[in-house]
Amino acid sequence: IFPNGDPEIVKANKEESSKATQRELRSKVWDHFDRFEEDEKQVAKCKHCPKVLTGSSKSGTTHLNNHSKVCPGKKKQNQESQLILPVDTNEGSLRFDKKRSLMDLAKMMIKLQCPLDMAEQETFKIFVKGLQPMFEFQSKDILSYIHRIYDEEKEKLQLYFDKLASKFNLTVSLLKNNSGKTIYCCLISHFIDDGWELKRKILALKTLEHINDTKALGEIIRSLVLEWNISKKVCSITVDNSFLNDSMVDQIKEICLSDQGSVSSDHWFISFTLLEDGVREMDGILFKLRKSIEYVTETRHGKLKFQEAVDQVKLQGGKLWDDLSFRFESDFDILDSALRSREIFCKQEQIDDNFKLNPTMEEWENAVALQSCLKCFDDIKGTQCLPVSLYLPKLCDTYKKFLQLEKSSHSFVTLMKRKFDRYWSLCNLALAVASVFDPRLKFKIVELSYRVIYGHDSKMRLNMFHKVLRDVYYEYASEAKNLTSSASVLDDFNCSTIGLGNDSILDSLSKFASASNFNEEASWKLELELYLDEPLLPMDGAFFDILGWWCDKSQRFPILAKMAQDFLAIPVSISTSCSNISAMINNPAYSSLNPESMEALVCSENWLETPKE
């Protein structure tokens, strides 16, 4: 009897144990070789390269170990195993995730505005291959991820807007690409968030078939306001009508307000017309100045003659031509550059028979007058950080210029003055309210500004403005206390909006006077009057953080702080907001994109936060 069971089973176990012992004693080098018989000989083929060596047991394993140490295929695999791209560095993951890497690459290309065909560039492929050989992609992969990023970020932003306490100030701009064939309508939201930081978010970039199609433009604005669910939170809509006349803007306003379910009427509707109209009047002169500058900077003969003219007039002690820089960034730069070289251009006209575009004396004088008109806008143009509270005194400075220039015979001054008067009637109340929320200015700046604009009528206009300010305050107080009134304070009062009709400001004021029929509690009046009665902060020229000031005072003046949060976000410069957008739609690297992809790219670039170091 066998104590461990059947004798055949015991024998098989012993044989299996013997084989296992042999495998354990086998050299580890065989992990890297396949052993088989070829032409009646034992051979060993490397698993990492095509190398075939003798596999006979009589040859030993030394030659196999030597090859394994220098095998190029094995070295390459070892290097690749060490190149691991983390999925999430915060979590410390060491697993390569191609989708996550594609998402990160797409975000980088969006923020840095890289050409989308960069993925096909051989040098970029080599660079990526050196970092992670397993990471392969094509341009179409990047574009699909850009659309995915757009959808995800839009959903996040919509949820964020729903929770935001402040209202939105919208700007509408029309942009053309370089070819002029594609027209874009860009809707941007400006607001001050709950942390008292001024934010700017692009809501959409849509195409228009015709730039004068006001019905389509109005429908785009209305549908986007509904899509973003902000119809009850619109504080102002500002239209950049450099491509539109006043009647067209009026039509857009009418379309936007025609349906109470889309855009509520208790907002301020503003348009920018002044600068564009003034420059249009000067198109002929600006064309001459541009061509004159091109002649003396781009032609050999023109350069030589210009230098000769410089030597003759001995401009500023004989400055060399290289010191006379010309700027082409905008019409204003051309105007400024040409006027600084006016004497030289006039001299060149005398010594250069080929120089035919020099403006006449009358045109030069018109250019000087235009420059004088626009000088006070220099710090506004292209300055996004200028608080709206400082825009009112800038407008008054412009008005004083007009009063001086009206005595001249320049025809364009009369047109610009007429446009200024209309612009002032549309936006002065909104800008005056914003100025009041600057503790350095308050009601005093409105008083001084109105005295310049209205003269003997200033006292009456100030009383009217005080009424407007008080009733807007009551409206915010009503919202804060969940009170209701028979009508919105501004439902019938639109003297600050486009489309006043034939009503004067007094007539418009009388319409809403009866609407303010809710109880004027003493506490409401106290907060407004307490703020206005406090002494002004000094205007010492140092940087003043007006948003930080209101953040600190929000507990003391909760209603006024809410008003300040909305009115101080009114944009004063549309061109600045659109400069980056214009650069993107005119980037040759994006010329092949369809409108949907262009919108996804532009919006995503604005929505994605720049990673912190």
C-alpha positions as CSV (number, residue, x, y, z in Angstrom):
1,I,0.0,0.0,0.0
2,F,1.4,3.5,-1.0
3,P,0.7,6.1,1.7
4,N,0.5,9.0,-0.7
5,G,-1.9,7.4,-3.1
6,D,-1.7,5.8,-6.6
7,P,1.8,4.8,-7.6
8,E,1.3,6.2,-11.2
9,I,0.3,9.6,-9.8
10,V,3.3,9.7,-7.5
11,K,5.6,8.9,-10.5
12,A,4.0,11.7,-12.6
13,N,4.4,14.2,-9.8
14,K,8.0,13.4,-9.4
15,E,8.6,13.9,-13.2
16,E,6.8,17.2,-13.1
17,S,8.8,18.3,-10.1
18,S,12.0,17.4,-11.9
19,K,11.0,19.5,-15.0
20,A,10.1,22.5,-12.8
21,T,13.5,22.3,-11.2
22,Q,15.1,22.4,-14.6
23,R,13.1,25.5,-15.6
24,E,14.1,27.3,-12.4
25,L,17.7,26.5,-13.1
26,R,17.4,27.7,-16.7
27,S,19.3,31.1,-17.4
28,K,17.2,34.2,-17.3
29,V,18.7,35.3,-20.6
30,W,16.2,32.9,-22.4
31,D,13.5,35.4,-21.4
32,H,14.8,37.5,-24.3
33,F,15.2,34.8,-26.9
34,D,13.0,32.2,-28.7
35,R,14.7,28.8,-29.1
36,F,13.7,26.6,-32.0
37,E,15.2,24.2,-34.6
38,E,16.2,25.5,-38.0
39,D,17.9,23.3,-40.7
40,E,18.4,20.6,-38.0
41,K,20.2,23.1,-35.8
42,Q,19.2,24.7,-32.5
43,V,19.0,28.5,-32.9
44,A,18.0,31.4,-30.6
45,K,16.2,34.4,-32.1
46,C,16.2,37.7,-30.2
47,K,12.8,38.9,-29.1
48,H,13.8,42.6,-29.5
49,C,15.6,42.6,-32.9
50,P,16.0,40.3,-35.9
51,K,19.3,38.9,-34.7
52,V,19.6,35.0,-34.8
53,L,22.3,33.2,-32.7
54,T,23.2,29.6,-32.1
55,G,21.0,28.0,-29.5
56,S,22.8,24.8,-28.9
57,S,23.2,23.9,-25.2
58,K,26.8,23.2,-25.9
59,S,27.4,26.8,-26.8
60,G,26.3,28.0,-23.4
61,T,24.6,31.4,-22.9
62,T,27.6,33.8,-22.7
63,H,27.1,35.0,-26.3
64,L,23.4,35.5,-25.6
65,N,24.1,37.7,-22.6
66,N,26.6,39.7,-24.6
67,H,24.0,40.4,-27.3
68,S,21.3,41.2,-24.8
69,K,23.6,44.0,-23.3
70,V,24.0,45.8,-26.6
71,C,20.7,44.9,-28.4
72,P,19.4,48.2,-30.0
73,G,15.8,46.9,-29.9
74,K,15.9,46.2,-26.2
75,K,17.5,49.6,-25.5
76,K,14.7,51.4,-27.4
77,Q,12.0,49.5,-25.5
78,N,13.6,50.3,-22.2
79,Q,13.6,54.0,-23.1
80,E,10.0,54.0,-24.2
81,S,8.9,52.3,-21.0
82,Q,10.5,55.2,-19.1
83,L,8.7,57.9,-21.1
84,I,5.4,58.1,-19.3
85,L,3.0,61.0,-19.7
86,P,0.9,61.5,-16.6
87,V,-2.9,61.5,-16.8
88,D,-3.1,63.9,-13.8
89,T,-0.1,65.2,-12.1
90,N,-2.2,66.2,-9.1
91,E,-3.2,62.6,-8.6
92,G,0.3,61.3,-9.3
93,S,-0.9,58.9,-12.0
94,L,1.8,57.2,-14.1
95,R,-0.5,55.9,-16.9
96,F,-0.3,57.4,-20.3
97,D,-3.7,58.7,-21.5
98,K,-3.9,59.7,-25.1
99,K,-7.3,61.4,-24.8
100,R,-6.2,63.5,-21.9
101,S,-2.9,64.4,-23.7
102,L,-4.9,65.4,-26.8
103,M,-7.1,67.6,-24.7
104,D,-4.1,69.3,-23.1
105,L,-2.5,69.8,-26.5
106,A,-5.7,71.3,-28.0
107,K,-5.9,73.7,-25.0
108,M,-2.3,74.8,-25.4
109,M,-2.9,75.4,-29.2
110,I,-6.0,77.4,-28.4
111,K,-4.4,79.6,-25.8
112,L,-1.2,80.2,-27.7
113,Q,-3.2,80.6,-31.0
114,C,-1.0,78.0,-32.8
115,P,-1.7,77.0,-36.4
116,L,-3.9,73.9,-36.4
117,D,-1.7,72.2,-39.0
118,M,1.2,72.3,-36.5
119,A,0.4,68.6,-35.8
120,E,1.5,67.8,-39.3
121,Q,4.8,69.6,-39.1
122,E,7.7,67.1,-39.1
123,T,9.7,69.0,-36.5
124,F,6.8,69.1,-34.1
125,K,6.3,65.3,-34.6
126,I,9.9,64.7,-33.8
127,F,9.6,66.8,-30.6
128,V,6.6,65.0,-29.4
129,K,8.0,61.6,-30.3
130,G,11.0,62.4,-28.1
131,L,8.7,63.1,-25.2
132,Q,6.3,60.2,-25.7
133,P,6.7,57.8,-28.7
134,M,3.2,56.4,-28.0
135,F,1.6,59.8,-28.6
136,E,0.3,60.0,-32.2
137,F,-2.3,62.4,-33.6
138,Q,-3.4,64.4,-36.6
139,S,-4.8,67.9,-37.2
140,K,-8.3,66.5,-37.5
141,D,-7.9,65.1,-33.9
142,I,-7.0,68.6,-32.6
143,L,-10.0,70.2,-34.3
144,S,-12.4,67.7,-32.9
145,Y,-11.0,68.3,-29.4
146,I,-11.4,72.1,-29.9
147,H,-15.1,71.5,-30.5
148,R,-15.3,69.3,-27.5
149,I,-13.6,71.9,-25.3
150,Y,-16.0,74.5,-26.7
151,D,-19.0,72.4,-25.7
152,E,-17.7,71.6,-22.2
153,E,-16.6,75.2,-21.4
154,K,-19.9,76.6,-22.7
155,E,-21.8,74.4,-20.3
156,K,-19.6,75.4,-17.4
157,L,-20.1,79.1,-18.3
158,Q,-23.9,78.8,-18.5
159,L,-24.0,77.2,-15.1
160,Y,-21.8,80.0,-13.7
161,F,-24.0,82.7,-15.2
162,D,-27.1,81.1,-13.6
163,K,-25.5,81.5,-10.2
164,L,-23.9,84.9,-10.7
165,A,-25.6,87.8,-8.7
166,S,-24.6,90.7,-11.0
167,K,-26.2,91.8,-14.2
168,F,-24.6,91.8,-17.7
169,N,-23.5,94.6,-20.0
170,L,-23.5,93.3,-23.5
171,T,-21.6,94.7,-26.5
172,V,-22.4,93.9,-30.1
173,S,-19.7,94.4,-32.7
174,L,-19.5,93.7,-36.4
175,L,-16.2,92.4,-37.8
176,K,-14.9,91.7,-41.3
177,N,-12.1,89.4,-42.2
178,N,-9.3,90.6,-44.4
179,S,-11.0,89.5,-47.6
180,G,-14.2,91.3,-46.6
181,K,-16.2,88.2,-47.7
182,T,-17.1,87.0,-44.2
183,I,-18.9,89.2,-41.7
184,Y,-19.1,88.3,-38.0
185,C,-21.4,89.4,-35.3
186,C,-19.6,89.2,-31.9
187,L,-21.6,89.3,-28.7
188,I,-19.6,89.9,-25.5
189,S,-20.7,90.0,-21.9
190,H,-19.0,92.4,-19.4
191,F,-19.7,91.9,-15.7
192,I,-18.2,92.2,-12.3
193,D,-18.2,88.8,-10.6
194,D,-18.9,88.0,-6.9
195,G,-15.2,88.5,-6.1
196,W,-15.4,92.1,-7.5
197,E,-13.3,91.4,-10.6
198,L,-14.2,92.8,-14.0
199,K,-14.7,90.0,-16.4
200,R,-15.3,89.8,-20.2
201,K,-16.7,86.6,-21.8
202,I,-17.5,86.1,-25.4
203,L,-21.0,84.7,-25.8
204,A,-20.9,83.9,-29.5
205,L,-19.4,84.7,-32.9
206,K,-22.0,84.4,-35.6
207,T,-21.8,85.1,-39.4
208,L,-24.0,87.5,-41.3
209,E,-24.7,87.3,-45.0
210,H,-25.1,91.1,-45.3
211,I,-23.7,93.7,-43.0
212,N,-26.8,95.9,-43.4
213,D,-29.3,93.1,-42.5
214,T,-30.5,94.7,-39.3
215,K,-33.3,92.2,-38.9
216,A,-31.0,89.2,-38.9
217,L,-28.6,91.0,-36.5
218,G,-31.4,91.8,-34.1
219,E,-32.6,88.2,-34.2
220,I,-29.1,87.0,-33.5
221,I,-28.9,89.2,-30.4
222,R,-32.3,88.2,-29.2
223,S,-31.8,84.4,-29.7
224,L,-28.4,84.5,-28.0
225,V,-29.8,86.3,-24.9
226,L,-32.5,83.6,-24.7
227,E,-30.0,80.8,-25.3
228,W,-27.8,82.0,-22.4
229,N,-30.8,82.6,-20.2
230,I,-29.8,86.1,-19.3
231,S,-32.9,88.1,-20.6
232,K,-33.8,89.2,-17.0
233,K,-30.2,90.1,-16.1
234,V,-29.2,92.5,-19.0
235,C,-28.1,95.9,-17.6
236,S,-27.0,97.5,-20.9
237,I,-26.5,96.8,-24.6
238,T,-23.9,98.7,-26.4
239,V,-23.7,98.7,-30.2
240,D,-20.6,99.4,-32.1
241,N,-22.2,100.9,-35.2
242,S,-19.1,101.7,-37.3
243,F,-20.8,99.8,-40.1
244,L,-24.3,100.9,-39.2
245,N,-26.1,104.3,-39.3
246,D,-28.4,105.6,-36.5
247,S,-31.7,104.4,-38.1
248,M,-30.3,100.8,-38.5
249,V,-29.3,100.8,-34.8
250,D,-32.8,102.0,-33.9
251,Q,-34.2,99.0,-35.8
252,I,-31.9,96.6,-34.0
253,K,-33.1,98.0,-30.6
254,E,-36.7,97.7,-31.7
255,I,-36.2,94.0,-32.6
256,C,-34.4,93.2,-29.4
257,L,-37.2,94.7,-27.3
258,S,-40.1,93.5,-29.4
259,D,-40.6,90.4,-27.3
260,Q,-40.7,90.8,-23.6
261,G,-39.7,87.1,-23.2
262,S,-36.3,87.6,-24.8
263,V,-34.8,91.0,-23.7
264,S,-36.4,93.0,-21.0
265,S,-36.8,96.7,-21.6
266,D,-35.5,98.0,-18.3
267,H,-31.9,98.4,-19.5
268,W,-29.7,101.0,-21.1
269,F,-29.2,100.8,-24.9
270,I,-26.1,102.7,-26.1
271,S,-24.3,103.1,-29.4
272,F,-20.8,104.3,-30.3
273,T,-20.8,106.7,-33.3
274,L,-18.6,109.7,-32.6
275,L,-15.1,108.5,-33.5
276,E,-16.1,106.5,-36.5
277,D,-18.1,109.3,-38.1
278,G,-15.4,111.8,-37.5
279,V,-12.8,109.6,-39.2
280,R,-15.1,108.8,-42.1
281,E,-15.3,112.5,-42.8
282,M,-11.5,112.5,-43.0
283,D,-11.2,109.4,-45.3
284,G,-9.8,111.4,-48.2
285,I,-7.1,113.1,-46.1
286,L,-6.2,109.9,-44.3
287,F,-5.8,108.2,-47.7
288,K,-3.4,110.9,-48.9
289,L,-1.4,110.7,-45.6
290,R,-1.1,106.9,-45.7
291,K,0.1,107.0,-49.4
292,S,2.6,109.7,-48.6
293,I,4.0,107.7,-45.7
294,E,4.2,104.6,-47.9
295,Y,6.0,106.6,-50.6
296,V,8.7,107.9,-48.3
297,T,9.2,104.5,-46.4
298,E,8.8,101.9,-49.2
299,T,10.3,103.5,-52.3
300,R,14.0,104.1,-52.8
301,H,13.6,107.5,-54.5
302,G,11.0,108.6,-51.9
303,K,13.4,107.7,-49.0
304,L,16.3,109.7,-50.5
305,K,14.1,112.7,-51.2
306,F,12.6,112.5,-47.7
307,Q,16.1,112.5,-46.2
308,E,17.0,115.5,-48.3
309,A,13.9,117.3,-47.1
310,V,14.9,116.5,-43.5
311,D,18.3,118.0,-44.0
312,Q,16.9,121.1,-45.6
313,V,14.4,121.9,-42.9
314,K,16.8,120.7,-40.1
315,L,13.9,119.3,-38.2
316,Q,14.6,119.6,-34.5
317,G,18.3,120.3,-34.9
318,G,18.8,118.0,-37.9
319,K,17.4,114.8,-36.6
320,L,18.1,111.8,-38.8
321,W,15.3,110.2,-40.8
322,D,15.6,107.0,-38.7
323,D,14.5,108.9,-35.7
324,L,11.2,109.9,-37.5
325,S,9.2,106.7,-37.0
326,F,5.9,106.2,-38.7
327,R,3.1,104.1,-37.2
328,F,0.4,102.3,-39.3
329,E,-1.5,100.5,-36.5
330,S,-4.6,102.7,-36.9
331,D,-5.9,105.8,-38.6
332,F,-5.1,107.8,-35.5
333,D,-1.4,106.7,-35.6
334,I,-1.2,107.7,-39.3
335,L,-2.7,111.1,-38.5
336,D,-0.3,111.7,-35.6
337,S,2.8,110.5,-37.5
338,A,2.0,112.6,-40.6
339,L,1.4,115.8,-38.5
340,R,4.7,115.4,-36.8
341,S,6.4,115.3,-40.2
342,R,4.2,118.0,-41.8
343,E,7.0,120.4,-42.5
344,I,9.1,117.8,-44.1
345,F,6.3,116.6,-46.4
346,C,5.7,120.2,-47.5
347,K,9.4,120.6,-48.3
348,Q,9.5,117.3,-50.2
349,E,6.6,118.4,-52.4
350,Q,8.9,121.3,-53.5
351,I,12.0,119.2,-54.3
352,D,10.4,115.9,-55.5
353,D,8.4,116.0,-58.7
354,N,7.2,112.4,-58.1
355,F,5.6,113.4,-54.8
356,K,2.0,114.2,-55.8
357,L,-0.1,113.2,-52.8
358,N,0.9,115.8,-50.3
359,P,-2.3,117.3,-48.7
360,T,-3.3,120.9,-49.4
361,M,-3.0,123.5,-46.7
362,E,-6.7,123.3,-46.0
363,E,-6.5,119.5,-45.6
364,W,-3.5,119.9,-43.3
365,E,-5.6,122.3,-41.1
366,N,-8.5,119.9,-41.1
367,A,-6.1,117.2,-39.9
368,V,-4.9,119.4,-37.1
369,A,-8.5,120.1,-36.1
370,L,-9.4,116.4,-36.1
371,Q,-6.3,115.5,-34.0
372,S,-7.4,118.2,-31.5
373,C,-10.9,116.7,-31.3
374,L,-9.6,113.2,-30.7
375,K,-6.8,113.9,-28.4
376,C,-8.9,113.5,-25.3
377,F,-9.8,110.0,-26.4
378,D,-6.2,108.8,-26.6
379,D,-6.2,107.4,-23.1
380,I,-9.6,105.8,-23.7
381,K,-8.9,104.2,-27.1
382,G,-7.1,100.9,-26.5
383,T,-7.3,101.2,-22.7
384,Q,-9.5,98.5,-21.4
385,C,-8.8,99.1,-17.7
386,L,-10.1,102.7,-17.7
387,P,-13.0,102.8,-15.3
388,V,-16.3,103.9,-16.8
389,S,-16.7,106.4,-14.0
390,L,-13.9,108.5,-15.6
391,Y,-15.5,108.5,-19.0
392,L,-18.0,111.3,-18.3
393,P,-15.3,114.0,-17.7
394,K,-13.5,112.8,-20.8
395,L,-16.7,113.5,-22.8
396,C,-16.9,116.9,-21.3
397,D,-13.3,117.7,-22.4
398,T,-14.3,116.7,-25.9
399,Y,-17.4,118.9,-25.8
400,K,-15.2,121.9,-24.8
401,K,-13.0,121.2,-27.8
402,F,-16.0,121.2,-30.0
403,L,-17.2,124.5,-28.6
404,Q,-13.8,126.0,-29.6
405,L,-13.6,124.4,-33.0
406,E,-17.2,125.3,-33.9
407,K,-16.0,128.8,-34.5
408,S,-13.8,127.5,-37.3
409,S,-14.9,126.7,-40.9
410,H,-14.2,123.0,-40.7
411,S,-17.3,121.2,-42.0
412,F,-16.5,117.9,-40.3
413,V,-16.5,119.6,-36.9
414,T,-20.2,120.5,-37.4
415,L,-21.1,116.9,-38.2
416,M,-19.1,115.5,-35.3
417,K,-20.7,118.0,-33.0
418,R,-24.1,116.9,-34.1
419,K,-23.2,113.3,-33.6
420,F,-21.7,114.1,-30.2
421,D,-25.0,115.8,-29.1
422,R,-26.9,112.6,-30.1
423,Y,-24.4,110.3,-28.4
424,W,-24.5,112.5,-25.3
425,S,-28.3,112.3,-25.2
426,L,-28.2,108.5,-25.4
427,C,-25.6,107.7,-22.8
428,N,-25.0,110.6,-20.5
429,L,-27.4,109.4,-17.8
430,A,-25.8,105.9,-17.7
431,L,-22.3,107.3,-17.6
432,A,-23.3,109.9,-14.9
433,V,-24.7,107.2,-12.7
434,A,-21.5,105.3,-13.1
435,S,-19.5,108.4,-12.2
436,V,-21.5,108.8,-9.0
437,F,-20.1,105.4,-7.8
438,D,-16.6,106.8,-7.9
439,P,-16.0,108.0,-4.3
440,R,-13.5,110.5,-5.7
441,L,-16.2,112.1,-8.0
442,K,-19.7,111.3,-6.8
443,F,-22.4,113.9,-7.6
444,K,-19.8,116.7,-7.9
445,I,-18.4,115.5,-11.2
446,V,-21.9,115.4,-12.6
447,E,-22.5,118.9,-11.5
448,L,-19.4,120.2,-13.1
449,S,-20.0,118.3,-16.3
450,Y,-23.5,119.4,-16.7
451,R,-22.4,123.0,-16.1
452,V,-20.1,122.7,-19.1
453,I,-22.7,121.0,-21.3
454,Y,-25.9,122.7,-20.4
455,G,-24.7,126.1,-19.1
456,H,-27.7,128.0,-17.7
457,D,-29.9,124.9,-17.8
458,S,-27.5,122.9,-15.7
459,K,-29.4,123.3,-12.4
460,M,-32.7,121.9,-14.0
461,R,-30.8,119.0,-15.6
462,L,-29.1,118.2,-12.3
463,N,-32.5,118.0,-10.6
464,M,-33.7,115.7,-13.3
465,F,-30.6,113.5,-13.0
466,H,-31.0,113.3,-9.2
467,K,-34.5,112.1,-9.7
468,V,-33.3,109.4,-12.1
469,L,-30.5,108.3,-9.7
470,R,-33.0,108.1,-6.8
471,D,-35.5,106.1,-8.7
472,V,-32.9,103.6,-10.0
473,Y,-31.8,103.3,-6.4
474,Y,-35.3,102.5,-5.3
475,E,-35.6,99.9,-8.0
476,Y,-32.5,98.1,-6.7
477,A,-33.8,98.5,-3.1
478,S,-37.1,97.0,-4.2
479,E,-35.4,94.0,-5.7
480,A,-33.3,93.6,-2.5
481,K,-36.4,93.5,-0.3
482,N,-38.4,91.4,-2.7
483,L,-40.9,94.2,-3.2
484,T,-42.9,94.7,-6.4
485,S,-44.1,97.8,-8.1
486,S,-46.7,98.4,-10.7
487,A,-44.1,99.0,-13.3
488,S,-40.3,98.9,-13.6
489,V,-38.8,102.3,-13.0
490,L,-37.1,102.2,-16.4
491,D,-39.9,100.4,-18.4
492,D,-41.2,103.7,-19.7
493,F,-38.2,105.8,-19.1
494,N,-35.7,105.3,-21.9
495,C,-34.1,108.8,-22.4
496,S,-30.8,107.0,-21.9
497,T,-31.6,104.5,-24.6
498,I,-31.7,104.5,-28.3
499,G,-35.1,105.4,-29.7
500,L,-36.2,108.4,-27.7
501,G,-38.6,109.3,-30.4
502,N,-39.9,112.9,-30.2
503,D,-40.0,113.0,-26.5
504,S,-37.7,115.4,-24.7
505,I,-35.9,114.4,-21.5
506,L,-38.5,116.2,-19.4
507,D,-41.3,114.4,-21.2
508,S,-39.7,111.1,-20.7
509,L,-39.1,111.8,-17.0
510,S,-42.8,112.8,-16.5
511,K,-43.8,109.4,-17.9
512,F,-42.1,107.4,-15.2
513,A,-42.6,109.8,-12.3
514,S,-46.0,108.3,-11.4
515,A,-44.5,104.8,-11.6
516,S,-42.4,105.4,-8.4
517,N,-45.4,104.7,-6.2
518,F,-43.9,102.4,-3.7
519,N,-43.0,103.2,-0.1
520,E,-39.8,105.2,0.2
521,E,-38.5,103.8,3.5
522,A,-36.1,106.0,5.5
523,S,-33.5,103.3,5.5
524,W,-33.3,103.3,1.7
525,K,-32.9,107.1,1.6
526,L,-30.3,106.9,4.3
527,E,-27.9,104.6,2.4
528,L,-27.9,106.8,-0.7
529,E,-27.7,110.1,1.1
530,L,-25.1,108.8,3.6
531,Y,-22.8,107.9,0.8
532,L,-23.3,111.2,-1.1
533,D,-22.8,113.3,2.0
534,E,-19.5,111.8,2.9
535,P,-16.4,113.8,1.7
536,L,-14.8,113.0,-1.6
537,L,-11.6,110.9,-1.6
538,P,-8.6,112.8,-2.9
539,M,-7.7,112.6,-6.6
540,D,-3.9,112.4,-6.1
541,G,-3.0,110.7,-9.3
542,A,-2.2,107.4,-7.6
543,F,-3.8,104.2,-8.8
544,F,-7.3,103.8,-7.2
545,D,-8.9,100.4,-7.0
546,I,-12.5,101.4,-7.3
547,L,-13.8,97.8,-7.3
548,G,-11.7,96.9,-4.3
549,W,-13.2,100.0,-2.5
550,W,-16.8,98.9,-3.2
551,C,-15.9,95.3,-2.2
552,D,-14.8,96.7,1.2
553,K,-17.9,98.9,1.5
554,S,-20.5,96.3,0.3
555,Q,-21.5,95.4,3.8
556,R,-22.1,99.0,4.7
557,F,-23.8,100.0,1.5
558,P,-25.3,96.7,0.2
559,I,-27.8,98.3,-2.2
560,L,-25.4,100.9,-3.6
561,A,-22.7,98.1,-4.0
562,K,-25.1,96.1,-6.1
563,M,-25.7,99.2,-8.3
564,A,-22.0,99.8,-8.6
565,Q,-21.4,96.2,-9.5
566,D,-23.7,96.6,-12.5
567,F,-22.9,100.2,-13.7
568,L,-19.2,100.0,-13.3
569,A,-19.1,97.1,-15.7
570,I,-20.4,99.2,-18.6
571,P,-17.7,99.0,-21.3
572,V,-16.3,102.3,-22.6
573,S,-14.2,100.8,-25.4
574,I,-15.5,98.2,-27.8
575,S,-12.5,98.2,-30.1
576,T,-10.3,97.0,-27.3
577,S,-12.5,94.0,-26.6
578,C,-12.5,93.0,-30.2
579,S,-8.8,93.5,-31.1
580,N,-7.8,90.0,-30.2
581,I,-10.9,88.5,-31.9
582,S,-10.1,90.5,-35.1
583,A,-6.6,89.2,-35.0
584,M,-7.8,85.6,-34.8
585,I,-10.4,85.8,-37.6
586,N,-7.7,87.4,-39.9
587,N,-5.0,84.9,-39.0
588,P,-4.0,83.1,-42.2
589,A,-3.5,79.9,-40.3
590,Y,-7.3,79.8,-39.6
591,S,-8.5,80.8,-43.1
592,S,-9.7,77.4,-43.9
593,L,-11.9,77.0,-40.8
594,N,-15.7,77.0,-41.3
595,P,-17.8,79.5,-39.2
596,E,-18.6,76.8,-36.5
597,S,-15.0,76.0,-36.0
598,M,-13.9,79.6,-35.9
599,E,-16.6,80.3,-33.2
600,A,-15.4,77.3,-31.2
601,L,-11.7,78.5,-31.5
602,V,-12.4,82.2,-30.6
603,C,-14.8,81.4,-27.7
604,S,-12.6,78.7,-26.2
605,E,-9.6,81.0,-26.3
606,N,-11.6,83.5,-24.2
607,W,-13.2,80.9,-21.9
608,L,-10.1,78.8,-21.0
609,E,-8.4,80.1,-17.9
610,T,-4.6,80.7,-18.2
611,P,-2.9,78.1,-16.0
612,K,-1.2,79.5,-12.9
613,E,2.5,78.8,-12.4
